[in-house]
Amino acid sequence: MAVTGRRENFWRNTPLPPVVEIRNVSNFVGQEVLIQGWLYNLRESGKLLFPLIRDGSGIIQGVVAKGAVPPEVFARVRDLTQESSLRVTGKVRADQRAPGGFELEVSDVDVLQLIPPDHPYPITPKEHGIEFLMDHRHLWLRSSRQRAILGVRHEIIKACRDFFDDRGFILVDTPIFTPAACEGTTTLFEVDYFEDKAYLTQSGQLYNEATAAAVGKTYCFGPTFRAEKSKTRRHLTEFWMIEPEVAFAHLDDAMVLGEELVAFVVRRVLERRRGELQTLERKVAPLEKCTPPFPRLSYDDAVKMLQEKGSEIQWGGDFGGGDETMLSESFDKPVLVHRYPAQVKAFYMAPDPARSEVALCVDMLAPEGYGEIIGGGERLADFDLLLRRIEEAKLPRQAFEWYLDLRRYGTVPHAGFGMGIERVVAWICGLEHVRETIPFPRMLHRLTP
């Protein structure tokens, strides 16, 4: 379907008004402006038309009075269909009854593309099933709910970058193709790499350890991949992680850094994205409690607490989603669970000097049943013990020689963690499923659109 509209209005003898984003209309009250966007909805009441126009930055209600515009303009607006693209000229006026507190007194409409009524926009204001919406994810993103989620996601990512940048961390990108596993081989995506085999990264952490020895404090941010055949509301096969790593740091340092990061991110969203949270009907009172220090709970005490709540967990087992939910229900802010059994954690975790059977590791569990949002700890700095762990895990030594070099040449205590962006978005937005937290989710049975 061809684009029919043009930026110029040759019949006018006056200059075109300024092009304005809807989010900025409060600066143009009483002035004529040009808004470029799409028809979100259209309501008719007698001789008045009320088109709702969205432009990606917001939504504004237009008012078209039959006697105030040429007949062809009124007819053009009346015949608009949902998601038709257009340019709208009009005067901005304040009106507390209108969505956003402002409306546009429309004087002209230039239609770029009119969607034919016999082939309407697929997502109508009625209820649709989740599979239908996921199949049309490329269009579903235009809804006010999805736009709000994208706005919160953007703010979370920007807040993370600001947090680390302001504290002297250096952003270093890590490879997506890797020669070996970071956290076990059962959850790897194997790909052909010319004449060899490679894997999609599970984490940038091992490479972060190298750059931490170069710059002291580093972080990476990028996509990670897990081939778990999981269908829970918390899992994606492709997700984004931000991973800091700090030289001369221990477990306690990582825990403090994690709680400061999460508190900073939540505060930033509350400061700058209240409107989006309101669109999502997210209660902000629980988020306002997210201030340091966060409660800390040893794995030993966590197991006892779970058993008292009726869980069948035994010491030595890893926590499932249900266990994490049970634990978080006892706290009104994120809780840091530390010192898990070494056998359930990755080979590179440092053992507790006081108890070699537990690792110096930590998971941060979000409140309200949202599960783990941070996982990390202190890394194993001893060469001999690290080599033994690699051999015990039956990992190919050759692929880890470069990693062992970090212990051969100037090894120091170091610690860090990974924070999954999508789980943080789900928690802060109050979403039931992680699939809405990323523009185009990849899950066990979802590879499109």
Summary of the structure (lengths in Angstrom):
residues: 449
radius of gyration: 26.8
end to end distance: 21.5
largest distance: 86.1
contacts: 1390
relative contact order: 0.11
helix: 33%
strand: 28%
